[in-house]
């Protein structure tokens, strides 16, 4: 199942490091991978295409306290799903 997420970021580079550090957590939660695209107009807007086994495992991952904290710490200002 593909899930597309648009994020407004404070700093793409900090956010990207965090995303990369969570690769194993996502995999354990059911992610089969993610592709990231950046907006040409605003490099702090990212589009993510996740490949998850199902919607529930994606929601479980997004709601993990460590993921919420990491997003907050990197200045993710908005998520539009």
C-alpha positions in Angstrom: 0.0 0.0 0.0 1.4 3.4 -1.0 0.9 6.3 1.3 1.8 9.8 0.2 2.6 12.5 2.8 3.5 16.1 2.3 5.6 17.8 5.0 6.6 21.4 5.7 10.0 21.3 7.3 12.0 23.9 9.2 15.3 22.4 8.0 15.4 19.6 5.4 18.9 18.4 6.3 18.1 17.9 10.0 14.8 16.2 9.1 16.5 13.9 6.6 19.1 12.7 9.2 16.2 11.9 11.5 14.3 10.0 8.8 17.4 8.0 7.9 18.0 7.1 11.6 14.5 5.6 11.8 14.9 3.2 8.8 15.1 0.1 11.0 12.1 1.2 13.2 10.0 1.7 10.1 11.0 -1.6 8.7 10.1 -3.4 11.9 6.7 -1.6 11.9 5.9 -2.8 8.3 7.5 -0.3 6.0 8.8 -1.6 2.7 10.6 1.6 1.9 10.1 5.3 1.3 11.0 7.7 -1.5 11.5 11.4 -0.8 11.0 14.3 -3.2 11.6 18.0 -2.5 9.7 20.9 -3.9 11.5 22.9 -6.6 9.9 26.1 -5.2 10.6 25.4 -1.6 13.4 23.0 -0.6 11.9 22.7 2.9 8.7 21.1 1.5 9.0 17.3 1.1 6.8 14.7 -0.5 7.2 11.2 0.9 5.8 8.1 -0.8 5.8 5.2 1.7 5.3 1.6 0.9 3.6 0.0 3.9 1.9 -3.4 4.4 -1.3 -1.6 5.5 -2.7 1.7 6.8 -2.8 0.5 10.5 1.0 -0.2 10.6 1.7 3.2 9.1 -0.5 4.9 11.8 1.1 2.9 14.5 4.5 4.1 13.4 3.5 7.8 13.1 2.0 7.6 16.6 5.1 6.2 18.2 6.3 8.6 20.9 9.9 8.5 19.6 8.7 9.4 16.1 6.6 12.3 17.3 9.5 13.6 19.4 11.9 13.3 16.5 9.6 15.2 14.2 9.2 17.9 16.8 12.9 18.1 17.5 13.7 18.5 13.8 11.2 21.3 13.4 8.6 19.6 11.3 6.0 22.3 11.2 3.2 20.6 9.4 2.1 17.3 8.0 -0.5 17.1 5.3 -1.7 13.6 4.5 
